Amino acid sequence: MLYQHEHDKALKSLIDLSRSFWKSKILLVANELDVFSKLSHSPKTAKDLSRIIKTDPRATELLINALAAMGFLKKEKDYFSNTEVSKKYLCQGSPSYIGFALRHYNYCWDAWSELEQAVKRGHPKRFLEQEALHKDEKRARDFTLKMDFTGWKMAEEIEQMVDLSNVKSMLDLGGGSGCYSIYFAKKYPQLHCTIFELPFVAKVAEENVIRHNLEERVSVVTGDFTIDPIKDVYDLVLVSFVPHGFGEKEVHLMFNKVHSILKKDGRLVVQDYLLSSQDSSCEELAVFNMHMFLVTSGGRVYTLSEIKNFFYKANFSILQVLRLSERSDFLMGREPYLFIGGVNHEKK
């Protein structure tokens, strides 16, 4: 039997976890209402703020009092202002703003609220992430900006691991915001990149390409790899964080399509998370797998043997398996892996 103080500690931890969604939802709703940006210029009372964000005065006071207790706002008499953390990360216009990521998490709230029924029936009622990327421009933009936030750091690490000095053409399949193509093109003046993305996501990539004055060497093509053909042939194809969003059938299709558009000495570079053969060995990825179950129609984090199987079945050899640093993706808190494959010219 546990000693009493140990028992109390374990019980408190259990209770804290079970109601942690209270704090999470308070923060997500405040971000959705843009509370922090509205407080960025001067302190305001709850009544003043409620008038600006068009909410009930009493409910607004309860909300921002909770935010102050949680450390996201400061309260002096009846006036509320941002803390340094909120100024840096939650106010629009800040270089470190991550409000788009919180909006994406809030959008996924409905899927998680339906977890019990989804587990009973074996699938969610709606595939929210796929719906957002295909049908909702605002949600697709938030998701893309979330990926962009960590993408630049990962691009820097990948550039140090993969020799691109002789690569003239690269396809960035599911290239998101275009951060990888833009970073590589700036480093290698001989390199021409093509970003292949869904239309709403492609808009963000196009904006980034124009912002970096790379229109002549980085192009954006809209399409869905699961149904649309991919044109031209390339020296290298980069596939970053795409496999975990799809089921096995779609991932096999993607690898086969990539094989058909690579030059004979071309390379395939795949970046994604890697699950241990013991599904429960990593809390972050085990929970993330639950998230994929709720928001996609078959996506999940694959194991090393499964990733290798994707390569081999599409007639690729695996040249290297590398591991990025954990700090490269601090939103997930787990280091992604990098798989570099070459075209196998022997018949399957």
Secondary structure, DSSP 8 states (H G I E B T S, - for coil): ---HHHHHHHHHHHHHHHTHHHHHHHHHHHHHTTHHHHTSSS-B-HHHHHHHHT--HHHHHHHHHHHHHTTSEEEETTEEEE-HHHHHHTSTT-TT--HHHHHHHHHTHHHHHTHHHHHHHTS-S--HHHHHHHH-HHHHHHHHHHHHHHHHHHHHHHHHHS--TT--EEEEET-TTSHHHHHHHHH-TT-EEEEEE-HHHHHHHHHHHHHTT-TTTEEEEE--TTTS---S-EEEEEEES-GGGS-HHHHHHHHHHHHHHEEEEEEEEEEE--B-SSTTS-HHHHHHHHHHHHHSSS----BHHHHHHHHHHTTEEEEEEEE--GGGGTTTTS--EEEEEEE--S--
